[in-house]
Amino acid sequence: MSSPRTGVRSHAALVLAAIAAVALGATLLPAEPAQASRLVDRIDGPDRYAASAAMSREMGSSATVFLVSGQTYPDALAAAPVAAAEDAHMLLTPSHDIPPSIENEIRRLSPTKIVLVGGEPTISSAVQQEAAALAPGARIERIAGANRVETSMRLLDRLRLSVPAADVWVASGRNFPDALAAGAVAAREGHGLVLTTGADAYFQQQLSARLVGTARFLIVGSSASVGNDVESALRQTGRTVERIAGSDRYATAVAVNQAFTTTAPVGRMLLASGANFPDALGGAILSGTTGSPLYLTNPPCASTDAVAVDANRVGARDVVALGGPPSVSSAAAQLRNCDSLAAASAIDVAVDANRAEQDPPLPGLARHACLDAMAQGWANQMAARQLSGGVHNPSLTVQARACGMRSWAENVGRTWGGERPDPDRMMAAWLASPAHAANIQRASMEHIGVGVARSSDGYWYYVLTFGTD
């Protein structure tokens, strides 16, 4: 049995609705089922090396292993497309000693070829000797130049032994984030990736030696990352030059995927920290071998909804978080942005404050992980489908029961305007509506879930899911 529902629209474009149920719920929208939340898997280990080995195990077996530095990024950035083209695995190692997790993975793979990427300051002769002992009979090779730029150029030479690589990405050799996103696409598409530290004579000489077979240069990042002098030098080669950039590293990764990713195979995307490089290096190989797009995130939460919006575009229902919660938090893995998290917390606090003001005072409601997932999942769907603010979750009953609830209630609402949500205005509207206030003040309720999401047309959607177990 459901309570009366109310719908209110003000000049501020605020729409809200409430429903409560005991034992039975109401299906109000005969449309696609609501997804409670994105399914999140995680590939992790106690450190970056163990995480690298775990990603390798996701790829099955291979006769070739690339060993790259887990301490410095430049040489490894350009290695992912080469390793992917050779159906190889890429493992991280410190410069002077192979850690046990990587040793075990090398033994498991029993490769016939091990490729060290970078000179001896990056991967020492001691590591080379250890690698040879771990895979007796394997051919040991090293790809290295005098510096990071030349190493990336030699990796391009190696790549062209396997694929034409007519498209060549040009990324900063001084920072890693933009190259991470480009490397994943390059690994999927058979593109090359070279590094630059500026359009000096050395860079131009290295590049000119590799113009045969190059049809297009793709600059990744803004002019602050790859300077206009480099772009000018590339244009002087007569090849097509394109620049792909966003407002920051996360937006750049989205822009790269918008240019080259039309769909996410099996509905899955990879998500790595944009604040550090190790996990995303392995992610680039996974992207190359599985076709799953790689995105970057701010570790605690998404800085904007751009990744969530693009995930919907490519049909990515599931997220594979690369690394532990310090690298990709649970909220970040759910693609929740920082503003929506703050708004959800503010609403939670306001609900408890209102309950405490009742006569007699009511106890606060405990945040419930399953109800949180329900609420956020429906908020995400409302935002993605740009629904009316008065539409309830059609799977409310099924999902509430799956969360172990014997009674439940839901408030939904929508406001428009501003780059940030306004939880105070939403709470005021709910409390001014008898049906919504009744749910907030229902003495029998014990738990609460809160979801907040923003649609591309500027509306903020709010969902409160209440429950008693």
Order of alpha helices (4+ residues) and beta strands (2+ residues): beta-beta-alpha-beta-alpha-alpha-beta-alpha-beta-alpha-beta-alpha-beta-alpha-beta-alpha-beta-alpha-beta-alpha-beta-alpha-beta-alpha-beta-alpha-alpha-beta-alpha-alpha-beta-alpha-alpha-beta-beta
